[in-house]
Amino acid sequence: MDKLVIQGGNRLTGDIYVSGAKNSVVAILPATLLLDVPCIIENVPDISDVKICLSILESLGAQIDHLGEGTYKISCEYVRDYEVPEKYAQKMRASYYFLGALLGRCGRAKAAMPGGCYLGERPIDQHLLAFEALGADTTLIEYKNDDGVGYVGAVELHAKELNANHITLNVVSVGATMNAILSAVKAHGTTVIENCAREPHIVDLANFLNYMGAHISGAGTHKITIEGVSELRGNAAEGSVEIRSYSVVPDQIEAGTFMIAAAATRGDVYIHGVIPHHLRDIADRMAECGVEVEAIENEDIVHVYVKEGAAFQATNVVTEPYPGFPTDMQPQMAVLLALSEGQSNITESVWEDRFKYVEELRLMGANIDLTRDGAIIWGVNGLHGAKVKACDLRAGAAVVIAGLAATGTTEITDIHHIERGYSHIVEKLRGIGADIQRVSE
Ligand code: EPZ
């Protein structure tokens, strides 16, 4: 197994480029199963979750051609299977998007319960609610563990046909919103989905499907309306071979991670390839800490720097669904707050257990107490290097940022978590002056 070794203390300066969004592409790749023609997906990040999605598509019978960096031609015309191989399904959370896409494609789907970061209980009841509302029979398949105790190990869906409905989600859920869209785009009639999540990756999925011929309106609001269509073939008239290309939206969370890294090292960094308004709440909280964040007018760039001698100030953060402060930025923001004078409070309103990184930051000198629904952080003058681990994807990003800001050497193990969602993070950070390398343990 490899680890990351960071010599902390370098100011990060210069230009860094953001890749396509993990949480968008893991829905768009399964969505290609709904198409009646091939398509080309661009700006695909080089991360392990993408590799798993592509492996699942190929296992189902799709033809995948790697046309160049971040660009894939995907043809699903000859897909006949509807069962996601267990070995892949359990490796990431987003494997459940294949349920919605396969149900929408052929009325059948089967997948093991998804894996992904442990953030506490991660039910899928809202996904099942949406599938059943559209006419699917859902079967929870029970497995037995080594002690003979039963648990739900897989889900099977079957619908003779899919008919539109008025769906009201009981929880603002990114995954359930995405799966409701995937299973409704080819349902008969007009479906309305209420209480939707509004994240940029939901808009991106809807934009992709509309570009390929779907009729989805309201993505990015709490109410989405979908007029079912019988075919999705872009503007390719019957028999024509025009293949449409779609570019994945920039990763809001990767951009936010680089913003915090620039600030925590008191650097001066231009982050390219972003959509500034996706970063507004992140920028606002960082500004409250005394960080300078400027969106370059009419550009896809944010400039992050810290004024000479400016001390970071404590602030409070409550995670909320978009457009609030993203839960996926909570661990990274905690590192900045650990370096901010005074007492900061973090309230984690989305996940029940997203503080595994705290123990690792304490090893580096952070002063953090956990409370019932969050954390209290007392700023310290600085962090010091230590041997730590990446507990999950964003916890891993947090210890990378802490290592960059700390004095001395930080070693990070379990970096496979980080590689699920950050492409070429070592090369990108070295490009702005970080002393970071990946070495074999
Ligand atoms: C997506 O997870 C993201 N993952 C997560 O990002 C992100 O933290 C989360 O959305 C919130 O933004 C992907 O997109 C692959 P949810 P998801 O359904 O869809 C409850 C990362 O770091 N809920 O929006 O699983 C749930 O328990 C990852 O990139 C139900 O109760 O999250 C949670 O409290 C980590 N029933 C809340 O809703 C359901 O059926 C939000 O979950 C579904 C969810």
Residues whose N, C-alpha, C, O or C-beta is under 5 A from the ligand:
A	BS01	EPZ	N23 R93 A94 C117 E121 R122 P123 I124 D125 Q126 H127 V171 V172 S173 V174 G175 A176 T327 D328 V350 W351 L393 R394
